[in-house]
Amino acid sequence: MIKEVTIFNEINAREGFGFTGAQIAKWSGINSSQISRFLNGKTDISVGKFFQVISSMPKSFQEAFWTETLNFHYVTKREKKEIHWSVLISEASYTDLQEILNAIALRWAELEESQTKSKELVST
């Protein structure tokens, strides 16, 4: 994940965002010391936590990050032109597929937990 954190830091500086580790920690809900170590390249974080960081960032940052990382234009729902997820998956590398599957597993667990809580509230 060295490439991704390098791109993350470059975009934060180059695009004029200038977000601090404390801001990123607050938005993402990840401990500030872990964010600091990650941003300084002293430790790695899990793919799930990395996606948590990226998804907590402002949309303009996310667009710049994904454009740089994946070398394609990030498409919002407001735009007419969309890249279907199946096309992206068909072009993904082995490592990309591992990360995608880990992200899906994390999301699945979140949804399962949410459903379980909802059922508990209804039954009480």
Secondary structure as GFF3:
##gff-version 3
##sequence-region A 1 124
A	DSSP	alpha_helix	2	14	.	.	.	ID=ss1
A	DSSP	alpha_helix	21	28	.	.	.	ID=ss2
A	DSSP	alpha_helix	32	39	.	.	.	ID=ss3
A	DSSP	alpha_helix	47	56	.	.	.	ID=ss4
A	DSSP	alpha_helix	59	70	.	.	.	ID=ss5
A	DSSP	alpha_helix	85	90	.	.	.	ID=ss6
A	DSSP	alpha_helix	94	123	.	.	.	ID=ss7
###
